[in-house]
Amino acid sequence: MSRHDEERHRDILNAIKAIKRYMERGDLSDGLVYDAVRMRLVEIGEAVKDIEESTLATEQEIPWQSIAGMRDRLTHHYFDTSHEIIRATVQDEIPLLDASVKRIIATRQN
């Protein structure tokens, strides 16, 4: 894994930590929380787009292309974004992504 990939993995983990903090302050019905979470999801998608394919291939259960695609949708079609999609992503997908990125980092450090 390149240093560049390591930085992107850290970017993802930092964005996940921020999302968790935002969700502790309120739920997605709060416009500020919703907007903050959306922005961090955009950051995660942008980071994923910059990681080498060979690195992503080590965690095949993660839908990397869908993560990058969500970034595009959130960035370019923000008025069409469903609160339920964001809610499901935060509740169901973020924990899996968090664990996956941590595994990648741990594997590369050994």
N, C-alpha and C positions, 0 to 999 in steps of 0.2 A: 504494500500500500504506500502510495506516495505521501509526502508531507502535505501536499495539496488535499488529498483525500482525508487525511487526519484532521485538517482544519475544517473541512466540510462536515465530518462526523461530529466534531465539537459544536459546529454551528447548529446542527440538528438537535443535539442534546440540550444546548442552551435554549433553543426555541421551545422544546418540550417542557423544560423547567419553567419557562415563562408562562406557557399555556396552563400548567398546573397551578401556578400562582394566581393567574387571572381567574381560574375557575374556583379558587378558594374565596375570592372576593365577591363572587356572584355567579349567576348562571347566564346562559346565552340570550335570555330575554332582555338582559341589560345591554343596551346598544354599545356602550363602551367596551364591555367584556367581549361581546360578539366581534366588534371591529378589531380589537387587539388579538383575539384568537385567529381571526381570518388572516391578519397580517403575518402572524407567526407561521401559519400553514403555508403561506406564500413563500416565506423564507426557507421552510423545510423543502418545499418543491424545488426551489432554486438551487439549494445545496445538492439535492439528489441529482439534478441535471449535470452537476459538475463532477460527480464521482465516477471513476473509471468503471466501465462495464464489468471488468474482471472482478472487481471488488464487490459490486452488487450481486454478482452471480453466486457469491458464497452464501447468500441468504435468499434463496429462491422463493421462500414462502411469502416474502414481502412483495407487494405489487408496486415495484419501483416506478414502472411506467404510469400507473394510475396516480401515484403521488405527484409525479411531474405534470401529469394532465390536470390534476386538481389545481395545481399552481396556475396553469394557464387559464383555467376556467375562473378562478377567483380573481385573477388579474384583469382578464378581458371581458368577463361576463358577470361582473359583481352584482348587478341588479337581478340576475337570474339565480342567485345562490340561495338554496333552501337551508333554512335553519336546521332542519332535520338531518341533512347531509353533514353539516358541520358538527352537530351534536353526536351523531353516530361515529364520525371520524375521531372526535375527542374521546369518546367513551370506549370504543372498540378497537380502533386502529392505532392510536397514539401509544398505548401501553405495549403493543406488539412491536412497533417501530423502535421504541425506547430500548426494549430488551435486545432487539436485533442489532442495533448500532453498538450497544455495549458489548455484545458478543464479538462483533467485528473488531472493535478496538482491542479487546482482551486477546483475541487470537493473534492479532498483528503485533502485539507487544511481547508475546512469548517467543 
